[in-house]
Amino acid sequence: MTNLSHNPQSYVNGYISMMRNMILSSSVGLVVLNTKYRLISFFIFLFSISYGIKSSFDFNKYLNYLNTLDLEDPYKFSVKQWTFWIYFSYFYIIVLIFIILYLVIKFN
């Protein structure tokens, strides 16, 4: 059994907060889209996508590190479950990309 010097649940909470920030920033992009500042909305969407990709990449790297350790039972099960948060984030990023493509086509 590996004795961790940190709490993996804290990393999960941080990642979920990053997902929340990605969703909130894209919501701000949708609100700004209905104003005359459509270009700013486009950049807000790009920021939200890059923020989501970066946070998912970092969290995936941390989960890969945890998989190399001999973890105790609750964390061993949780690491497999936490991987699905990354998939949810990637799905949301794909939805945002489709929204951006639609906006580019619609407003050109």
C-alpha positions in Angstrom: 0.0 0.0 0.0 1.2 3.5 -0.9 0.9 6.2 1.7 0.2 9.4 -0.1 1.4 12.7 1.2 -1.6 14.5 -0.2 -5.3 13.9 -0.6 -6.4 12.9 -4.1 -9.9 14.1 -3.4 -8.5 17.6 -3.2 -7.3 17.2 -6.8 -10.7 16.0 -7.9 -12.4 18.9 -6.2 -10.0 21.3 -8.0 -10.7 19.6 -11.4 -14.5 19.8 -10.9 -14.0 23.5 -10.0 -12.1 23.9 -13.3 -14.9 22.2 -15.2 -17.4 24.6 -13.5 -15.2 27.6 -14.6 -15.1 26.3 -18.2 -18.9 25.9 -18.2 -19.5 29.4 -16.6 -17.1 31.1 -19.0 -18.8 29.5 -22.0 -22.1 30.7 -20.6 -20.7 34.2 -20.4 -19.8 33.7 -24.1 -23.4 32.9 -24.9 -24.7 35.9 -23.1 -22.2 38.2 -24.9 -23.2 36.6 -28.2 -26.6 38.3 -27.9 -25.0 41.7 -27.8 -23.2 43.7 -30.5 -19.8 42.3 -29.2 -19.8 39.0 -31.1 -16.1 38.9 -31.6 -15.5 39.1 -27.8 -17.9 36.1 -27.5 -15.8 34.1 -30.0 -12.7 34.8 -27.8 -14.5 33.8 -24.7 -15.4 30.5 -26.3 -11.8 29.9 -27.3 -10.7 30.7 -23.8 -13.2 28.3 -22.4 -12.1 25.5 -24.7 -8.4 26.0 -24.0 -9.1 26.1 -20.3 -11.0 22.9 -20.5 -8.4 21.1 -22.5 -5.6 22.3 -20.2 -7.4 21.2 -17.0 -8.4 17.9 -18.5 -4.9 17.2 -19.7 -3.4 18.0 -16.3 -6.0 15.9 -14.4 -5.4 13.0 -16.8 -1.7 13.2 -16.1 -2.4 13.1 -12.3 -4.7 10.1 -12.7 -2.0 8.3 -14.7 0.4 8.9 -11.9 -2.1 7.5 -9.4 -2.5 4.4 -11.5 1.3 3.7 -11.1 0.9 3.5 -7.3 -0.4 0.7 -5.2 -3.4 2.6 -3.7 -5.7 1.7 -0.9 -9.2 0.4 -1.7 -11.3 3.5 -1.8 -8.9 5.4 -4.1 -8.3 2.4 -6.3 -12.0 2.3 -7.2 -12.3 6.1 -7.4 -9.5 6.6 -10.0 -11.5 4.6 -12.5 -14.6 6.6 -11.8 -12.7 9.9 -11.9 -11.6 9.2 -15.5 -15.2 9.7 -16.6 -15.1 13.4 -15.5 -12.4 13.8 -18.2 -14.8 12.3 -20.8 -17.6 14.6 -19.8 -15.3 17.6 -20.1 -14.1 16.5 -23.6 -17.7 16.0 -24.7 -18.6 19.6 -23.5 -15.5 20.9 -25.4 -16.8 19.2 -28.6 -20.2 20.8 -28.1 -18.4 24.2 -27.7 -16.5 23.6 -30.9 -19.7 22.9 -32.8 -21.2 26.1 -31.4 -18.2 28.1 -32.6 -18.4 26.5 -36.1 -22.1 27.3 -36.2 -21.4 30.9 -35.3 -18.7 31.3 -37.8 -20.9 29.9 -40.6 -24.0 32.0 -39.4 -22.3 35.3 -39.1 -20.1 35.2 -42.3 
